[in-house]
Amino acid sequence: MNMITQKFRPSVNVGTCIGTINTTEAYNAGLVEFEEKVFPPLHNAAYVMFARQRSGEPNFTTKEITLSFSKGLSNGTYDLTPQAHTVRLTFADNSDPANPVIYTQSGGTAEWQYNAVTEVFSGTLKSAVVENHDNDEPKALTIDVTFLVRKKNSAPSSRLRAAR
């Protein structure tokens, strides 16, 4: 890698999202990101955690968790009901890339903390139930994970770390 590439290389997000799907399938995201986004009302401006687990060869398929909390909510525990608009959870199962399955929240809880000084977003999904209704038969999964991630681009670049 040359010096120009190192100078402009984006910072790396340091984050974890580890737990289980349906109490038996391990979930360990290799990519965990945190950012702020604006959604339509009633969710509005929100903190968003995105976690992607990628399988190995030969398929490299993914499973993704997206969890968002409306800004202005206090740190705490929130119910993941289908009607909740301040906390939103989706799970995308791309095990079959030709037929991805998207699940949305229908139960359980999400606990979160955001430290504005350190820009660290952390929490847990406890017995979070997500459902898919693509066919007339609903499919449900349970997600139990713990996550911790620093805000996107808040980690110093490798060049700045080397200068220290």
Secondary structure in CASP SS format (residue, H / E / C, confidence):
PFRMAT SS
TARGET T0000
AUTHOR 0000-0000-0000
METHOD secondary structure of the structure
MODEL  1
M C 1.00
N C 1.00
M H 1.00
I H 1.00
T H 1.00
Q H 1.00
K H 1.00
F H 1.00
R C 1.00
P C 1.00
S C 1.00
V C 1.00
N C 1.00
V C 1.00
G E 1.00
T E 1.00
C E 1.00
I E 1.00
G E 1.00
T E 1.00
I E 1.00
N C 1.00
T C 1.00
T C 1.00
E E 1.00
A E 1.00
Y E 1.00
N E 1.00
A C 1.00
G C 1.00
L E 1.00
V E 1.00
E E 1.00
F E 1.00
E E 1.00
E E 1.00
K E 1.00
V E 1.00
F C 1.00
P C 1.00
P C 1.00
L C 1.00
H C 1.00
N C 1.00
A E 1.00
A E 1.00
Y E 1.00
V E 1.00
M E 1.00
F E 1.00
A E 1.00
R E 1.00
Q E 1.00
R E 1.00
S C 1.00
G C 1.00
E C 1.00
P C 1.00
N C 1.00
F C 1.00
T C 1.00
T E 1.00
K E 1.00
E E 1.00
I E 1.00
T E 1.00
L E 1.00
S E 1.00
F E 1.00
S E 1.00
K C 1.00
G C 1.00
L C 1.00
S C 1.00
N C 1.00
G E 1.00
T E 1.00
Y E 1.00
D E 1.00
L C 1.00
T C 1.00
P C 1.00
Q C 1.00
A C 1.00
H C 1.00
T C 1.00
V E 1.00
R E 1.00
L E 1.00
T E 1.00
F E 1.00
A E 1.00
D E 1.00
N C 1.00
S C 1.00
D C 1.00
P C 1.00
A C 1.00
N C 1.00
P C 1.00
V E 1.00
I E 1.00
Y E 1.00
T E 1.00
Q E 1.00
S E 1.00
G E 1.00
G E 1.00
T E 1.00
A E 1.00
E E 1.00
W E 1.00
Q E 1.00
Y E 1.00
N E 1.00
A C 1.00
V C 1.00
T C 1.00
E C 1.00
V E 1.00
F E 1.00
S E 1.00
G E 1.00
T E 1.00
L E 1.00
K E 1.00
S E 1.00
A E 1.00
V E 1.00
V E 1.00
E E 1.00
N E 1.00
H C 1.00
D C 1.00
N C 1.00
D C 1.00
E C 1.00
P C 1.00
K E 1.00
A E 1.00
L E 1.00
T E 1.00
I E 1.00
D E 1.00
V E 1.00
T E 1.00
F E 1.00
L E 1.00
V E 1.00
R E 1.00
K C 1.00
K C 1.00
N C 1.00
S C 1.00
A C 1.00
P C 1.00
S C 1.00
S H 1.00
R H 1.00
L H 1.00
R H 1.00
A H 1.00
A H 1.00
R C 1.00
END
